[in-house]
Amino acid sequence: MSITVTLIIQGLAFLAVAWLVMRFGWPSIIGAIEERQKKIADGLAAADKGQKDLTEATQRADAIVREARDRAKQIEDQAARRSNEAIEAAKQSAQTEGARIVAAARDEAATETGRAREELRKEFGSMVVVGASRLLEREVDAKTHAQLLDKLAEEIARG
């Protein structure tokens, strides 16, 4: 055989194989490539969507954290304010109680002073009567004694 016939037969065989590949193999290869491209595009779209979702979630989380910090600050301020109010109320209560105790002590002191003065007046009167009876060298009777004491108490009360 000649080289020409061999080349023609090989050329025809090549064309037959090329036609078979184009007819039966090529569409499945193209389909697989297109399917792969679609999967890659879907994956990229999902990645973009995931990135956007992540960004939004991060922003929401930051907003929640800011809100929680603000709320914590409000609670802290409110607690400090209530603490100060309680301290002020306790101070007021203590001042009021102190004033009441001082007033009660003054009243008690005034009462005790009055009692002591009255006892001193009576003792002084008794001493005066005893002294007067010694001077007179006679015993003053109880009625006269009581009259003298009352009279003396009135004079001492006048000043």
FENQUIPE-V487347 format. One record per run of one state. SS is the DSSP state (hx for helix, st for strand, lp for the rest). FROM is the first residue (numbers start at 1). TO is the last residue. If there is no record, write none. Layout:
ss = <SS/SS>
from = <FROM/FROM>
to = <TO/TO>
This chain:
ss = <lp/hx/lp/hx/lp>
from = <1/3/137/142/159>
to = <2/136/141/158/159>
